[in-house]
């Protein structure tokens, strides 16, 4: 008796080439979204642990601007 995975593989192999291509694009997109979701969850966890999860947009942008200025001053001293 074939497993569900084997049955699925047989169905995929029976698809036309353009249908297989569309399927793999869809699978890649779903995996990409899953990866982004996981990365987002990790980032939220880190912000929560650092007590910064509830920071406002303005606070975040100000901090990013300050970080950018510090990097520019360090890497491109005048």
mmCIF file of the C-alpha atoms, coordinates in Angstrom:
data_MODEL
# 
_entry.id   MODEL 
# 
loop_
_atom_site.group_PDB 
_atom_site.id 
_atom_site.type_symbol 
_atom_site.label_atom_id 
_atom_site.label_alt_id 
_atom_site.label_comp_id 
_atom_site.label_asym_id 
_atom_site.label_entity_id 
_atom_site.label_seq_id 
_atom_site.pdbx_PDB_ins_code 
_atom_site.Cartn_x 
_atom_site.Cartn_y 
_atom_site.Cartn_z 
_atom_site.occupancy 
_atom_site.B_iso_or_equiv 
_atom_site.pdbx_formal_charge 
_atom_site.auth_seq_id 
_atom_site.auth_comp_id 
_atom_site.auth_asym_id 
_atom_site.auth_atom_id 
_atom_site.pdbx_PDB_model_num 
ATOM 1  C CA . UNK A 1 1  ? 0.000  0.000  0.000   1.00 0.00 ? 1  UNK A CA 1 
ATOM 2  C CA . UNK A 1 2  ? 1.436  3.348  -1.076  1.00 0.00 ? 2  UNK A CA 1 
ATOM 3  C CA . UNK A 1 3  ? 1.790  6.135  1.449   1.00 0.00 ? 3  UNK A CA 1 
ATOM 4  C CA . UNK A 1 4  ? 0.075  9.493  1.146   1.00 0.00 ? 4  UNK A CA 1 
ATOM 5  C CA . UNK A 1 5  ? 3.405  11.036 0.108   1.00 0.00 ? 5  UNK A CA 1 
ATOM 6  C CA . UNK A 1 6  ? 3.919  8.446  -2.623  1.00 0.00 ? 6  UNK A CA 1 
ATOM 7  C CA . UNK A 1 7  ? 0.369  9.028  -3.894  1.00 0.00 ? 7  UNK A CA 1 
ATOM 8  C CA . UNK A 1 8  ? 0.952  12.761 -3.930  1.00 0.00 ? 8  UNK A CA 1 
ATOM 9  C CA . UNK A 1 9  ? 4.244  12.298 -5.791  1.00 0.00 ? 9  UNK A CA 1 
ATOM 10 C CA . UNK A 1 10 ? 2.481  10.172 -8.409  1.00 0.00 ? 10 UNK A CA 1 
ATOM 11 C CA . UNK A 1 11 ? -0.180 12.835 -8.865  1.00 0.00 ? 11 UNK A CA 1 
ATOM 12 C CA . UNK A 1 12 ? 2.463  15.542 -9.246  1.00 0.00 ? 12 UNK A CA 1 
ATOM 13 C CA . UNK A 1 13 ? 4.424  13.452 -11.739 1.00 0.00 ? 13 UNK A CA 1 
ATOM 14 C CA . UNK A 1 14 ? 1.253  13.027 -13.786 1.00 0.00 ? 14 UNK A CA 1 
ATOM 15 C CA . UNK A 1 15 ? 0.766  16.797 -14.111 1.00 0.00 ? 15 UNK A CA 1 
ATOM 16 C CA . UNK A 1 16 ? 1.740  18.626 -17.266 1.00 0.00 ? 16 UNK A CA 1 
ATOM 17 C CA . UNK A 1 17 ? 5.067  20.422 -17.131 1.00 0.00 ? 17 UNK A CA 1 
ATOM 18 C CA . UNK A 1 18 ? 3.491  23.881 -16.894 1.00 0.00 ? 18 UNK A CA 1 
ATOM 19 C CA . UNK A 1 19 ? 1.209  22.675 -14.092 1.00 0.00 ? 19 UNK A CA 1 
ATOM 20 C CA . UNK A 1 20 ? 4.208  21.276 -12.215 1.00 0.00 ? 20 UNK A CA 1 
ATOM 21 C CA . UNK A 1 21 ? 6.026  24.590 -12.683 1.00 0.00 ? 21 UNK A CA 1 
ATOM 22 C CA . UNK A 1 22 ? 3.017  26.478 -11.268 1.00 0.00 ? 22 UNK A CA 1 
ATOM 23 C CA . UNK A 1 23 ? 2.847  24.033 -8.363  1.00 0.00 ? 23 UNK A CA 1 
ATOM 24 C CA . UNK A 1 24 ? 6.528  24.494 -7.455  1.00 0.00 ? 24 UNK A CA 1 
ATOM 25 C CA . UNK A 1 25 ? 6.152  28.273 -7.617  1.00 0.00 ? 25 UNK A CA 1 
ATOM 26 C CA . UNK A 1 26 ? 3.205  28.010 -5.250  1.00 0.00 ? 26 UNK A CA 1 
ATOM 27 C CA . UNK A 1 27 ? 5.146  25.712 -2.899  1.00 0.00 ? 27 UNK A CA 1 
ATOM 28 C CA . UNK A 1 28 ? 8.137  28.072 -2.918  1.00 0.00 ? 28 UNK A CA 1 
ATOM 29 C CA . UNK A 1 29 ? 5.862  31.007 -2.115  1.00 0.00 ? 29 UNK A CA 1 
ATOM 30 C CA . UNK A 1 30 ? 4.247  29.142 0.769   1.00 0.00 ? 30 UNK A CA 1 
ATOM 31 C CA . UNK A 1 31 ? 7.641  28.136 2.187   1.00 0.00 ? 31 UNK A CA 1 
ATOM 32 C CA . UNK A 1 32 ? 8.891  31.709 1.857   1.00 0.00 ? 32 UNK A CA 1 
ATOM 33 C CA . UNK A 1 33 ? 5.843  32.996 3.763   1.00 0.00 ? 33 UNK A CA 1 
ATOM 34 C CA . UNK A 1 34 ? 6.333  30.347 6.437   1.00 0.00 ? 34 UNK A CA 1 
ATOM 35 C CA . UNK A 1 35 ? 9.948  31.424 6.817   1.00 0.00 ? 35 UNK A CA 1 
ATOM 36 C CA . UNK A 1 36 ? 8.980  35.092 7.084   1.00 0.00 ? 36 UNK A CA 1 
ATOM 37 C CA . UNK A 1 37 ? 6.335  34.245 9.669   1.00 0.00 ? 37 UNK A CA 1 
ATOM 38 C CA . UNK A 1 38 ? 8.899  32.327 11.718  1.00 0.00 ? 38 UNK A CA 1 
ATOM 39 C CA . UNK A 1 39 ? 11.408 35.170 11.464  1.00 0.00 ? 39 UNK A CA 1 
ATOM 40 C CA . UNK A 1 40 ? 8.722  37.645 12.486  1.00 0.00 ? 40 UNK A CA 1 
ATOM 41 C CA . UNK A 1 41 ? 7.826  35.528 15.520  1.00 0.00 ? 41 UNK A CA 1 
ATOM 42 C CA . UNK A 1 42 ? 11.494 35.336 16.555  1.00 0.00 ? 42 UNK A CA 1 
ATOM 43 C CA . UNK A 1 43 ? 11.864 39.100 16.187  1.00 0.00 ? 43 UNK A CA 1 
ATOM 44 C CA . UNK A 1 44 ? 8.699  39.742 18.225  1.00 0.00 ? 44 UNK A CA 1 
ATOM 45 C CA . UNK A 1 45 ? 9.968  37.376 20.941  1.00 0.00 ? 45 UNK A CA 1 
ATOM 46 C CA . UNK A 1 46 ? 13.278 39.225 21.061  1.00 0.00 ? 46 UNK A CA 1 
ATOM 47 C CA . UNK A 1 47 ? 11.542 42.607 21.283  1.00 0.00 ? 47 UNK A CA 1 
ATOM 48 C CA . UNK A 1 48 ? 9.259  41.253 24.016  1.00 0.00 ? 48 UNK A CA 1 
ATOM 49 C CA . UNK A 1 49 ? 12.271 40.007 26.033  1.00 0.00 ? 49 UNK A CA 1 
ATOM 50 C CA . UNK A 1 50 ? 13.971 43.394 25.588  1.00 0.00 ? 50 UNK A CA 1 
ATOM 51 C CA . UNK A 1 51 ? 10.799 45.209 26.651  1.00 0.00 ? 51 UNK A CA 1 
ATOM 52 C CA . UNK A 1 52 ? 10.513 46.996 23.308  1.00 0.00 ? 52 UNK A CA 1 
ATOM 53 C CA . UNK A 1 53 ? 7.542  45.214 21.760  1.00 0.00 ? 53 UNK A CA 1 
ATOM 54 C CA . UNK A 1 54 ? 5.154  48.057 22.543  1.00 0.00 ? 54 UNK A CA 1 
ATOM 55 C CA . UNK A 1 55 ? 7.398  50.813 21.168  1.00 0.00 ? 55 UNK A CA 1 
ATOM 56 C CA . UNK A 1 56 ? 5.625  53.307 18.941  1.00 0.00 ? 56 UNK A CA 1 
ATOM 57 C CA . UNK A 1 57 ? 6.442  53.762 15.273  1.00 0.00 ? 57 UNK A CA 1 
ATOM 58 C CA . UNK A 1 58 ? 7.988  57.156 16.057  1.00 0.00 ? 58 UNK A CA 1 
ATOM 59 C CA . UNK A 1 59 ? 10.252 55.652 18.745  1.00 0.00 ? 59 UNK A CA 1 
ATOM 60 C CA . UNK A 1 60 ? 11.404 52.911 16.400  1.00 0.00 ? 60 UNK A CA 1 
ATOM 61 C CA . UNK A 1 61 ? 12.113 55.351 13.566  1.00 0.00 ? 61 UNK A CA 1 
ATOM 62 C CA . UNK A 1 62 ? 14.023 57.684 15.912  1.00 0.00 ? 62 UNK A CA 1 
ATOM 63 C CA . UNK A 1 63 ? 16.128 54.772 17.150  1.00 0.00 ? 63 UNK A CA 1 
ATOM 64 C CA . UNK A 1 64 ? 16.829 53.618 13.576  1.00 0.00 ? 64 UNK A CA 1 
ATOM 65 C CA . UNK A 1 65 ? 17.797 57.155 12.576  1.00 0.00 ? 65 UNK A CA 1 
ATOM 66 C CA . UNK A 1 66 ? 20.176 57.417 15.525  1.00 0.00 ? 66 UNK A CA 1 
ATOM 67 C CA . UNK A 1 67 ? 21.732 54.034 14.701  1.00 0.00 ? 67 UNK A CA 1 
ATOM 68 C CA . UNK A 1 68 ? 22.168 55.063 11.059  1.00 0.00 ? 68 UNK A CA 1 
ATOM 69 C CA . UNK A 1 69 ? 23.875 58.308 12.114  1.00 0.00 ? 69 UNK A CA 1 
ATOM 70 C CA . UNK A 1 70 ? 26.215 56.444 14.497  1.00 0.00 ? 70 UNK A CA 1 
ATOM 71 C CA . UNK A 1 71 ? 27.200 53.978 11.760  1.00 0.00 ? 71 UNK A CA 1 
ATOM 72 C CA . UNK A 1 72 ? 27.755 56.775 9.238   1.00 0.00 ? 72 UNK A CA 1 
ATOM 73 C CA . UNK A 1 73 ? 29.900 58.714 11.725  1.00 0.00 ? 73 UNK A CA 1 
ATOM 74 C CA . UNK A 1 74 ? 31.963 55.620 12.501  1.00 0.00 ? 74 UNK A CA 1 
ATOM 75 C CA . UNK A 1 75 ? 32.358 54.377 8.918   1.00 0.00 ? 75 UNK A CA 1 
ATOM 76 C CA . UNK A 1 76 ? 32.690 57.763 7.217   1.00 0.00 ? 76 UNK A CA 1 
ATOM 77 C CA . UNK A 1 77 ? 34.418 60.108 9.655   1.00 0.00 ? 77 UNK A CA 1 
ATOM 78 C CA . UNK A 1 78 ? 34.809 63.671 8.460   1.00 0.00 ? 78 UNK A CA 1 
# 
